[in-house]
Amino acid sequence: MTPLSVDLPHNLGRAEARRRIENGTGSLGRHLPAGATVQSAWSGDRLDLSVALMGQDVRAAVDVQETVVRVEIVLPPALGFFRPLIEAGVRKGGEQMLEDKSKTR
């Protein structure tokens, strides 16, 4: 299956975007169905994730760049039906995490 790729533009700079993602990774499990397990590891500005969910293993990579965060998710065929929901969730959650709140005041 073709990886699902979502680009999340931001104007925070690489370091701040990485910090926000790093802080938000711990709460990822709260947004997943009961029984899901999450493993994560950073390598430079790349976060590799593995999510065990509904008997399936979902792998993802989050590449933090200066003006964009690219999320790539490889869904097993059994979860392909959920692709639009997963993409929408990643986009919404990522945009909220990377929102520059200093401009709303």
C-alpha positions in Angstrom: 0.0 0.0 0.0 1.2 3.5 -0.8 2.2 5.4 2.4 -0.2 8.1 3.5 1.7 11.4 3.5 0.5 14.6 5.3 2.4 17.9 5.2 1.8 20.2 8.0 3.2 23.7 7.3 4.2 25.9 10.2 6.2 29.0 11.0 7.6 27.9 14.3 11.1 26.9 13.2 12.5 23.4 13.4 13.4 23.4 17.1 10.0 24.7 18.4 8.1 22.3 16.1 10.2 19.4 17.3 9.7 20.4 21.0 5.9 20.5 20.5 5.8 17.2 18.8 8.0 15.7 21.5 5.8 17.0 24.2 2.6 15.7 22.4 3.9 12.2 21.7 3.2 11.0 25.2 -0.5 11.8 24.8 -0.9 10.0 21.5 -2.3 6.9 23.2 -5.3 8.8 24.6 -6.4 9.5 21.0 -6.3 5.8 20.0 -8.8 3.0 20.7 -8.3 1.1 24.0 -5.6 -1.6 23.8 -3.5 0.3 21.3 0.2 0.5 22.2 2.7 3.1 21.0 6.4 3.0 20.7 8.5 5.9 19.6 12.1 6.8 19.1 13.8 10.0 17.9 16.8 10.1 15.5 17.8 13.7 15.0 14.7 15.5 13.8 12.9 12.3 12.7 10.4 10.5 15.0 9.7 6.9 14.2 6.5 5.5 15.6 5.0 2.1 15.8 1.4 1.6 16.8 -0.1 -1.8 17.5 -3.8 -1.5 16.9 -6.6 -4.0 16.3 -4.1 -6.8 15.7 -2.2 -4.6 13.2 1.1 -2.9 13.3 1.1 0.7 11.9 4.4 2.4 11.2 4.8 6.1 10.9 7.6 8.6 10.5 7.5 12.3 11.4 10.1 14.5 9.8 10.5 17.9 11.3 11.7 20.6 9.0 12.1 24.3 9.3 8.7 25.2 7.7 6.9 21.9 7.4 6.3 18.7 9.3 5.8 15.6 7.1 4.0 12.7 8.5 4.2 9.4 6.6 2.1 6.5 7.7 2.2 3.0 6.3 -1.2 1.3 6.8 -1.5 -2.4 6.5 -4.2 -3.4 4.0 -6.7 -4.4 6.7 -6.7 -0.8 7.9 -6.9 0.8 4.5 -10.6 1.5 4.9 -9.7 3.9 7.8 -7.2 5.9 5.6 -9.5 9.1 5.2 -10.2 9.1 9.0 -6.6 8.7 9.9 -5.5 11.4 7.5 -8.1 13.8 8.8 -7.1 13.1 12.4 -3.4 13.6 11.7 -4.1 16.8 9.9 -6.4 18.2 12.6 -4.2 17.1 15.5 -1.0 18.3 13.8 -2.4 21.7 13.0 -3.5 22.2 16.5 -0.1 21.2 17.9 1.8 23.4 15.5 -0.6 26.4 15.7 1.3 29.7 16.4 -0.8 30.9 19.3 1.2 34.1 19.6 -0.6 35.6 16.6 -4.1 35.1 18.0 -3.6 37.7 20.7 
